[in-house]
Amino acid sequence: MKESTKNLFSQFLENGGTPKEFWEGRRAAMKQASARSNEHKVEAAAARRDRISDLMERGYSRFEAEEHLRLEALESHDSMGGNPAYRRIRKEPFPRSRASVMTY
């Protein structure tokens, strides 16, 4: 059992609940979360299909429409700071080439 679950379990018992009630409630909550997640996946897939068909009606081929959606998702991810290549801060200065140091 995870530490967070142990903490919730002990807190539930301190508040007067029984172990049986805790596990039944947790099982019901996990089932509800799983159903919500599956529902979201179905809705997202339907929205994607609608968006692709809309782009195809505007003259895109299926490949171009899918690529357009992929690039939009990538741009959105980058704009939120999700790309680790842009978040890295270089700790040492860029090395100077020998040619820029040499004086003639």
C-alpha positions as CSV (number, residue, x, y, z in Angstrom):
1,M,0.0,0.0,0.0
2,K,1.3,3.5,-0.9
3,E,2.1,5.9,1.8
4,S,-0.6,8.3,0.8
5,T,-3.2,5.5,0.9
6,K,-1.9,4.5,4.4
7,N,-2.4,8.1,5.5
8,L,-5.9,8.3,4.1
9,F,-6.8,5.0,5.7
10,S,-5.6,6.0,9.2
11,Q,-7.3,9.4,8.9
12,F,-10.5,7.6,7.9
13,L,-10.3,5.3,10.9
14,E,-9.6,8.2,13.2
15,N,-12.8,9.9,12.0
16,G,-14.8,6.9,13.0
17,G,-15.0,4.9,9.8
18,T,-14.5,1.1,9.5
19,P,-11.9,-0.6,7.3
20,K,-14.7,-2.2,5.3
21,E,-16.3,1.2,4.6
22,F,-12.9,2.6,3.5
23,W,-12.1,-0.1,1.0
24,E,-15.7,-0.2,-0.4
25,G,-15.6,3.6,-0.8
26,R,-12.1,3.5,-2.4
27,R,-13.1,0.7,-4.8
28,A,-16.2,2.8,-5.8
29,A,-14.1,5.9,-6.3
30,M,-11.5,4.1,-8.4
31,K,-14.3,2.6,-10.5
32,Q,-15.8,6.0,-11.0
33,A,-12.5,7.5,-12.0
34,S,-11.8,4.7,-14.5
35,A,-15.2,5.2,-16.1
36,R,-14.7,9.0,-16.3
37,S,-11.2,8.4,-17.9
38,N,-12.7,6.0,-20.5
39,E,-15.5,8.5,-21.3
40,H,-13.0,11.2,-21.8
41,K,-10.9,9.0,-24.2
42,V,-14.0,8.3,-26.3
43,E,-15.0,12.0,-26.4
44,A,-11.4,13.0,-27.4
45,A,-11.3,10.4,-30.2
46,A,-14.6,11.7,-31.5
47,A,-13.5,15.3,-31.4
48,R,-10.3,14.3,-33.2
49,R,-12.3,12.5,-35.9
50,D,-14.5,15.5,-36.3
51,R,-11.6,17.9,-36.6
52,I,-9.9,15.7,-39.2
53,S,-13.1,15.5,-41.3
54,D,-13.5,19.2,-41.0
55,L,-9.9,19.8,-42.3
56,M,-10.5,17.3,-45.1
57,E,-13.6,19.2,-46.2
58,R,-11.4,22.3,-46.4
59,G,-9.0,20.6,-48.9
60,Y,-6.5,18.8,-46.7
61,S,-5.7,15.2,-47.4
62,R,-6.1,12.8,-44.5
63,F,-2.3,12.7,-44.0
64,E,-2.1,16.5,-44.1
65,A,-5.0,16.8,-41.6
66,E,-3.4,14.4,-39.1
67,E,0.0,16.1,-39.5
68,H,-1.7,19.5,-38.9
69,L,-3.3,18.2,-35.7
70,R,0.0,16.7,-34.6
71,L,1.9,20.0,-35.1
72,E,-0.9,21.9,-33.3
73,A,-0.5,19.6,-30.3
74,L,3.3,20.0,-30.4
75,E,3.0,23.8,-30.5
76,S,0.6,23.8,-27.6
77,H,2.9,21.6,-25.6
78,D,5.9,23.9,-26.3
79,S,3.9,27.0,-25.4
80,M,3.1,25.5,-22.0
81,G,6.8,24.9,-21.4
82,G,6.6,21.2,-21.8
83,N,9.6,20.8,-24.0
84,P,12.6,20.0,-21.8
85,A,15.1,21.2,-24.4
86,Y,13.9,24.8,-23.9
87,R,13.8,24.5,-20.1
88,R,17.4,23.6,-19.6
89,I,19.6,26.4,-18.5
90,R,23.2,26.1,-19.5
91,K,25.3,26.4,-16.4
92,E,28.7,27.1,-18.2
93,P,29.3,29.6,-21.0
94,F,29.6,28.4,-24.5
95,P,33.2,27.5,-25.3
96,R,35.0,30.0,-27.5
97,S,36.8,28.7,-30.5
98,R,40.5,29.1,-30.8
99,A,40.2,31.3,-33.8
100,S,38.2,34.0,-31.9
101,V,40.9,34.0,-29.2
102,M,43.9,34.3,-31.5
103,T,45.0,37.7,-32.5
104,Y,46.9,38.3,-35.7
